[in-house]
Amino acid sequence: MAKELAFVIINPYPIRKSRTGGIIARYLVRTDLKLVGARIIGASAELAEQFATYLETYDPSDPEKCALFSAYVRRVYTPDAATGRPHRSMLLLFEGEDAIRKIFEVTGSIRQQWCSGQSVRDTYGDLVRNPATDQIEYFEPAVLVGASRQVVSDILRMWLPHLSSQAGIVRGALDVPGGADAQETLVMLKPDNWHQPSLRAGNIMDLLSNSGLRIVGVKKFSMSVAQAEEFYGPVREGLKKVFKKFAADRAAQALSREFGFPVDVAPLDGLCDTLAPLFADREFENIVEFMTGRRPSNCLPEERTLPGTEECLAIVYEGLEAVTKIREILGATDPTKARPGSIRREFGTNIMVNAAHASDSVENARREMRILDVANDPHFEALIKKYYLD
């Protein structure tokens, strides 16, 4: 069976309630599909109205459902009338065989209320009727998906022209406090979260939601060697210093064991100065290879700017003391030294394979967001064109 591209739109309400991680985790583990794209959207009045109008008649066999979805989108997606500030939604793309059916089945019907967590909508959505009149009093579907290739095509083609101006890093959304004291910081979920379908990525996002910060940008991507070398460039000097701290002592101990007499550390300092760059270069190559799937020394010049074979997810958080709050939840770089309950203690393996990266300052966050170009994602738009325009 040929691959398909399906979408999930996480609605503004579950995003405000920090349910994003749980929803993403549900799709990752209940399907064998690959998450290939993720963008935060701040829909304009034009897009909201176009979307709502389409939903009025998209399924003639179920007019009640059409009316519910259409009214919901007009109410929830239209920017605030008083301020013009948009609402945040998240558009996810999943790729794989029979993707549209699989996404729809995991999502569930708006009328299935089993109260047992069998579907995304059963867990995160609501449809409340007045028992006396059978009138619907409250409706929150949690996510929007397409049940057929035609509907998926119609909606993605509708949203595509708006992505360049309304997707990326959405600043000034209605539920994001902002202000002069607000900070933006970057979190990057590393490749070890994406090697197999698991709850890891969603659970990490859930833990990060304890910060009280808002997600204002997200991008699924594969880092190139050139990006990785620039991103982790400052680490190289740090690796030299780390080597000098332990190398002389370890060398002295090894020589003492080999020759049977004590060897002083002092004469070995010069040797360590010589070896430090070699150690740093090797470890730096290991980092770049882990993040990209390509070893720089084996990479052809024309391959350096190509997307690597490993996957990452960049998330931009905004709020007061964002840098400090995120790093506290993340934990120490070395998972064995991170506090219990922190992300790196729970999901990390070693200093390099430690689940996630977080910016250590506002300035570095800006630098890292620029390197990863979080605000733009031509690959996201290219995927939609590949499946529904070409």
C-alpha positions as CSV (number, residue, x, y, z in Angstrom):
1,M,0.0,0.0,0.0
2,A,1.3,3.5,-0.9
3,K,2.2,6.0,1.7
4,E,-0.3,8.7,2.6
5,L,0.0,12.1,4.4
6,A,-2.6,12.7,7.1
7,F,-3.0,15.7,9.4
8,V,-4.0,16.4,13.0
9,I,-4.9,20.0,14.1
10,I,-4.7,20.3,17.9
11,N,-7.2,22.9,18.8
12,P,-6.5,26.1,20.9
13,Y,-8.2,24.8,24.1
14,P,-6.1,21.7,24.6
15,I,-3.0,23.7,23.8
16,R,-4.0,26.2,26.5
17,K,-4.6,23.4,28.9
18,S,-1.1,21.9,28.1
19,R,-2.6,18.7,26.7
20,T,-0.4,18.8,23.6
21,G,2.1,16.2,24.8
22,G,-0.5,13.6,25.7
23,I,-2.3,14.0,22.4
24,I,1.0,13.7,20.4
25,A,2.0,10.6,22.4
26,R,-1.3,8.9,21.7
27,Y,-0.8,9.2,18.0
28,L,2.8,8.1,18.1
29,V,2.2,4.9,20.0
30,R,-1.2,3.9,18.6
31,T,-0.2,4.1,15.0
32,D,3.0,3.0,13.2
33,L,3.1,6.4,11.4
34,K,6.0,8.9,11.3
35,L,5.5,12.4,12.6
36,V,7.0,14.4,9.7
37,G,5.9,17.9,10.4
38,A,4.7,20.2,13.2
39,R,3.9,23.9,13.2
40,I,2.2,26.4,15.5
41,I,-0.5,28.3,13.6
42,G,-2.0,31.7,14.5
43,A,-5.0,31.6,12.1
44,S,-6.2,34.8,10.6
45,A,-9.9,35.8,10.4
46,E,-9.7,35.0,6.7
47,L,-8.4,31.4,7.2
48,A,-10.9,30.8,10.1
49,E,-13.8,31.9,8.0
50,Q,-12.7,29.9,4.9
51,F,-12.2,26.8,7.1
52,A,-15.6,27.2,8.8
53,T,-17.4,27.7,5.5
54,Y,-15.9,24.5,4.1
55,L,-17.0,22.6,7.2
56,E,-20.6,23.6,6.8
57,T,-21.1,21.1,4.0
58,Y,-18.0,18.9,4.0
59,D,-20.0,15.8,4.9
60,P,-23.6,16.0,3.6
61,S,-24.5,12.7,5.3
62,D,-24.2,14.3,8.7
63,P,-25.5,17.9,8.8
64,E,-25.4,18.0,12.6
65,K,-21.7,17.2,12.7
66,C,-21.0,19.8,9.9
67,A,-22.9,22.5,11.9
68,L,-21.0,21.6,15.1
69,F,-17.6,21.8,13.5
70,S,-18.3,24.9,11.5
71,A,-19.7,26.9,14.5
72,Y,-16.8,25.6,16.6
73,V,-14.1,26.8,14.2
74,R,-15.8,30.2,13.8
75,R,-15.9,30.7,17.6
76,V,-12.5,29.2,18.5
77,Y,-10.2,30.0,15.6
78,T,-11.3,33.6,14.7
79,P,-8.9,36.1,16.3
80,D,-10.1,38.1,19.3
81,A,-12.5,40.8,18.1
82,A,-11.3,43.4,20.5
83,T,-7.5,43.0,20.0
84,G,-7.1,41.1,16.8
85,R,-4.8,38.7,18.6
86,P,-4.9,35.1,17.2
87,H,-5.4,31.8,19.0
88,R,-2.7,29.1,18.9
89,S,-3.3,25.8,17.2
90,M,-0.8,23.1,16.1
91,L,-0.8,21.4,12.7
92,L,0.8,18.0,12.7
93,L,1.6,15.9,9.6
94,F,1.9,12.1,9.8
95,E,3.2,9.9,7.0
96,G,2.8,6.2,6.4
97,E,0.7,3.5,4.9
98,D,-3.0,3.9,5.4
99,A,-2.3,7.1,7.4
100,I,-5.7,8.8,7.0
101,R,-7.7,5.8,8.3
102,K,-5.2,5.2,11.2
103,I,-5.3,8.8,12.3
104,F,-9.1,8.9,12.1
105,E,-9.5,5.7,14.2
106,V,-7.2,6.9,16.9
107,T,-9.0,10.2,17.0
108,G,-12.4,8.7,17.4
109,S,-15.9,10.1,16.7
110,I,-17.3,13.2,18.3
111,R,-20.2,11.0,19.6
112,Q,-18.1,8.2,21.1
113,Q,-18.0,9.1,24.8
114,W,-16.9,5.8,26.4
115,C,-15.3,7.6,29.4
116,S,-12.4,5.1,29.3
117,G,-9.8,6.8,27.2
118,Q,-10.2,4.6,24.1
119,S,-9.7,7.5,21.7
120,V,-8.1,11.0,21.7
121,R,-11.5,12.6,21.7
122,D,-12.8,10.4,24.5
123,T,-9.9,11.5,26.7
124,Y,-9.4,15.1,25.7
125,G,-12.7,16.1,24.1
126,D,-16.3,16.7,25.2
127,L,-19.8,16.6,23.8
128,V,-22.4,17.5,26.4
129,R,-26.1,17.3,25.8
130,N,-29.0,18.6,27.9
131,P,-30.7,15.3,29.1
132,A,-34.1,17.0,29.0
133,T,-33.9,18.6,25.5
134,D,-31.1,16.6,23.9
135,Q,-29.6,19.9,22.8
136,I,-25.8,20.2,22.7
137,E,-24.7,22.5,25.5
138,Y,-20.9,22.1,25.1
139,F,-18.6,20.9,22.4
140,E,-14.8,20.5,22.4
141,P,-13.5,18.0,19.8
142,A,-9.8,18.4,21.0
143,V,-8.5,17.8,17.5
144,L,-9.6,18.2,13.9
145,V,-8.7,15.5,11.3
146,G,-9.8,14.4,7.9
147,A,-11.7,11.1,7.4
148,S,-11.0,10.7,3.7
149,R,-8.3,11.6,1.2
150,Q,-10.6,14.2,-0.4
151,V,-11.2,16.0,2.9
152,V,-7.5,15.9,3.9
153,S,-6.6,17.3,0.5
154,D,-9.2,20.0,0.6
155,I,-8.1,21.2,4.1
156,L,-4.4,21.1,3.6
157,R,-4.7,22.8,0.2
158,M,-6.8,25.5,2.0
159,W,-4.2,26.0,4.8
160,L,-1.2,25.9,2.5
161,P,-1.2,29.5,1.2
162,H,-1.5,30.8,4.8
163,L,1.4,28.9,6.3
164,S,4.1,31.3,5.2
165,S,2.5,34.2,7.1
166,Q,0.6,32.5,10.0
167,A,2.8,29.5,10.9
168,G,6.2,29.4,12.7
169,I,6.8,31.3,15.9
170,V,3.5,32.9,16.8
171,R,4.0,35.9,18.9
172,G,1.2,37.9,20.4
173,A,-1.3,35.1,20.7
174,L,-4.3,35.9,22.9
175,D,-3.4,33.4,25.7
176,V,0.3,34.2,25.8
177,P,0.9,36.9,28.4
178,G,4.0,38.4,26.7
179,G,5.3,41.7,28.1
180,A,8.7,43.2,28.4
181,D,9.9,40.6,31.0
182,A,8.9,37.6,29.0
183,Q,11.6,35.4,27.6
184,E,11.7,32.9,24.7
185,T,13.8,29.8,25.0
186,L,14.5,26.8,22.8
187,V,14.1,23.1,23.7
188,M,15.2,20.4,21.2
189,L,14.1,16.9,21.6
190,K,17.0,14.8,20.4
191,P,17.2,11.8,18.1
192,D,17.0,9.2,20.9
193,N,13.3,10.1,21.2
194,W,12.5,9.2,17.6
195,H,14.2,5.9,17.0
196,Q,10.9,3.9,17.6
197,P,7.3,4.7,18.3
198,S,7.1,5.6,22.0
199,L,5.5,7.9,24.6
200,R,8.9,9.6,25.2
201,A,8.4,12.8,23.1
202,G,4.9,13.4,24.4
203,N,5.8,12.6,28.0
204,I,8.7,15.1,27.8
205,M,6.4,17.8,26.5
206,D,4.0,17.0,29.4
207,L,6.8,17.4,31.9
208,L,7.9,20.7,30.3
209,S,4.3,22.0,30.6
210,N,4.8,22.1,34.4
211,S,6.8,25.3,33.7
212,G,3.6,27.2,33.0
213,L,5.2,28.5,29.8
214,R,3.4,28.7,26.4
215,I,4.5,26.9,23.3
216,V,4.8,29.6,20.6
217,G,6.8,27.7,18.0
218,V,7.5,24.1,16.9
219,K,9.4,22.4,14.1
220,K,10.1,18.8,13.2
221,F,13.4,18.6,11.3
222,S,16.5,16.7,10.5
223,M,19.7,18.7,11.3
224,S,22.4,19.0,8.7
225,V,26.1,18.6,9.5
226,A,26.6,22.3,8.9
227,Q,23.8,23.2,11.3
228,A,25.1,20.8,13.9
229,E,28.7,22.2,13.7
230,E,27.5,25.7,14.1
231,F,24.9,24.8,16.8
232,Y,27.4,22.9,19.0
233,G,30.5,24.9,18.0
234,P,30.9,26.5,21.5
235,V,31.1,22.9,22.9
236,R,34.4,22.2,21.2
237,E,36.4,24.6,23.5
238,G,34.6,23.2,26.5
239,L,35.6,19.7,25.6
240,K,39.3,20.7,25.6
241,K,38.9,22.1,29.1
242,V,37.1,18.9,30.3
243,F,39.9,16.8,28.9
244,K,42.6,18.7,30.7
245,K,40.7,18.3,34.0
246,F,40.9,14.5,34.0
247,A,43.6,13.5,31.5
248,A,46.7,14.2,33.5
249,D,45.5,12.3,36.6
250,R,44.4,9.3,34.5
251,A,47.6,9.3,32.5
252,A,49.7,9.4,35.7
253,Q,47.7,6.5,37.2
254,A,48.1,4.5,34.0
255,L,51.8,5.1,33.8
256,S,52.3,4.3,37.5
257,R,50.5,0.9,37.0
258,E,52.6,0.2,33.9
259,F,56.0,1.0,35.3
260,G,55.5,0.2,38.9
261,F,56.5,3.5,40.4
262,P,54.7,6.8,41.1
263,V,54.5,9.2,38.2
264,D,54.0,12.9,38.9
265,V,51.1,14.8,37.2
266,A,53.0,18.0,36.5
267,P,55.2,16.7,33.6
268,L,52.1,15.4,31.8
269,D,50.4,18.8,31.6
270,G,52.2,19.6,28.3
271,L,51.2,16.3,26.8
272,C,47.5,16.9,27.8
273,D,47.7,20.3,26.1
274,T,48.8,18.5,22.9
275,L,46.1,15.8,23.2
276,A,43.2,18.1,24.2
277,P,42.4,19.3,20.6
278,L,42.5,15.7,19.4
279,F,40.1,14.6,22.1
280,A,37.8,17.6,21.5
281,D,37.7,16.9,17.7
282,R,36.8,13.2,18.2
283,E,34.1,14.0,20.8
284,F,32.7,16.8,18.6
285,E,32.5,14.4,15.7
286,N,30.6,12.0,17.9
287,I,28.1,14.7,18.9
288,V,27.5,15.8,15.3
289,E,27.1,12.2,14.1
290,F,24.6,11.5,16.9
291,M,22.5,14.6,16.0
292,T,22.7,14.1,12.2
293,G,23.5,10.5,11.4
294,R,26.6,11.7,9.4
295,R,30.2,11.9,10.6
296,P,31.7,15.2,9.4
297,S,35.1,13.7,8.5
298,N,33.3,11.2,6.1
299,C,30.9,13.8,4.7
300,L,31.3,15.1,1.2
301,P,31.2,18.9,0.8
302,E,27.9,18.8,-1.0
303,E,26.4,16.7,1.7
304,R,27.2,19.2,4.6
305,T,24.0,21.3,4.1
306,L,21.7,18.4,3.4
307,P,19.2,17.2,6.1
308,G,20.7,14.4,8.1
309,T,19.1,11.0,8.7
310,E,18.3,11.6,12.4
311,E,15.2,13.5,13.6
312,C,14.7,16.2,16.1
313,L,11.8,18.4,17.4
314,A,12.4,22.1,18.2
315,I,10.0,23.8,20.6
316,V,10.0,27.5,21.5
317,Y,8.6,28.4,24.9
318,E,7.6,31.9,26.0
319,G,7.0,33.3,29.5
320,L,8.6,34.7,32.6
321,E,12.0,33.2,33.5
322,A,11.6,30.8,30.6
323,V,15.3,29.8,30.4
324,T,15.6,29.0,34.1
325,K,12.3,27.2,34.4
326,I,13.0,24.9,31.4
327,R,16.5,24.0,32.5
328,E,15.3,23.2,36.0
329,I,12.7,20.7,34.6
330,L,15.3,19.3,32.2
331,G,17.9,18.5,34.9
332,A,21.7,18.3,34.8
333,T,23.5,17.4,31.6
334,D,24.7,14.2,33.1
335,P,21.5,12.0,33.7
336,T,23.3,10.2,36.6
337,K,23.6,13.6,38.3
338,A,20.1,15.0,37.4
339,R,17.5,15.1,40.2
340,P,14.9,12.3,40.3
341,G,11.8,13.2,38.3
342,S,13.7,15.5,35.9
343,I,13.6,14.8,32.2
344,R,17.2,13.8,31.8
345,R,17.1,11.5,34.9
346,E,14.0,9.8,33.6
347,F,14.8,9.6,29.8
348,G,18.6,10.2,29.5
349,T,21.3,7.6,29.0
350,N,24.6,9.6,29.2
351,I,25.9,13.1,28.7
352,M,25.3,13.1,25.0
353,V,22.2,10.9,24.7
354,N,20.3,12.8,27.3
355,A,16.8,13.3,25.7
356,A,16.8,17.0,25.1
357,H,18.8,20.2,24.8
358,A,17.7,23.6,26.3
359,S,19.2,27.0,25.7
360,D,21.2,28.3,28.7
361,S,20.5,32.0,28.0
362,V,18.1,34.3,26.1
363,E,21.0,35.2,23.8
364,N,21.8,31.6,23.0
365,A,18.2,30.8,22.5
366,R,18.1,33.5,19.8
367,R,21.3,32.1,18.2
368,E,20.0,28.5,18.3
369,M,16.6,29.4,16.9
370,R,18.3,31.3,14.0
371,I,20.6,28.3,13.2
372,L,17.6,25.9,13.1
373,D,15.4,28.5,11.4
374,V,12.5,27.5,13.6
375,A,10.3,30.3,12.1
376,N,10.4,28.7,8.6
377,D,9.9,25.2,7.4
378,P,9.9,24.8,3.6
379,H,10.0,21.0,4.0
380,F,6.5,21.1,5.7
381,E,5.0,23.0,2.8
382,A,6.8,20.7,0.3
383,L,5.3,17.6,1.9
384,I,1.8,19.0,1.4
385,K,2.6,19.9,-2.2
386,K,4.1,16.5,-2.9
387,Y,1.0,14.6,-1.8
388,Y,-1.8,17.0,-2.8
389,L,-0.6,19.3,-5.5
390,D,2.0,17.5,-7.6
